[in-house]
């Protein structure tokens, strides 16, 4: 609790414009910021019927929000101008690799052109001085050689999702060099590992897929069972984002910087190992796991790992949970949701945030 009080001294009353607030990470971040006393304005597409946002009726806990497409420049600019925020955090995205193969044009429009809208608005407005653009750990050129990627490694995601985010990183570099230094706008990008946690109901993600199988008592079909990813609980990078924004605001880091937020090396595990840990928590309730490879034209990296030494050194950020702890927290959240006990899901989420700082 002392850490939360310490953070609150900075964040209380600060105005944060958050895109993608109806998404999984956006909902968690909104709750986190609310606990710290920040005023959060959300801009996002309307939530799907089954979503974390809708479950907790987050709109009641937002300072205000607007539903709109990140590609709608005029509506986006009007919303930002109306709120006059201290910070912009850009999370809105088409976040799924397989969906990017199905609809690459939409993926590039949302991820790249949507970010160009944010950057252009920052260039035009004079009152916003700090912004954080969220990309992904998949922005790096990856030849599956089991390398721990550093922030200055070569960019070059190959699938449409990863590549669109690589384009975002290059656009941020260009705007920083060309426009933001003169306007004294401080900006950074954050690249997080594979995030898990309660409230994720997305398609084509291993945790939500598991719980859909659990609830329907069906076999779980997984692809690329041996692929290794940097798994981490959602609170880990979100805390990193807060520290990064604070450093930006206080002019303690170079504008245009990029930061990795990945787990400790022991958390770099295969999809199969993650499934075994969840199944262990639920006493092997999903009896059969059917392994299925991706279609030939759906290519994904076999190994992805991050080096987060820069965040540890400059931001004093560290990953706190091992993989089993992250899985147990995620499973406990979903257990409350499945059991439908008289426990408020928002309270469960807030408790997990508080315990993170214990």
Order of alpha helices (4+ residues) and beta strands (2+ residues): alpha-beta-alpha-beta-alpha-beta-alpha-beta-alpha-alpha-alpha-beta-beta-alpha-beta-beta-alpha-beta-beta-alpha-beta-beta-alpha-beta-beta-alpha-alpha-alpha
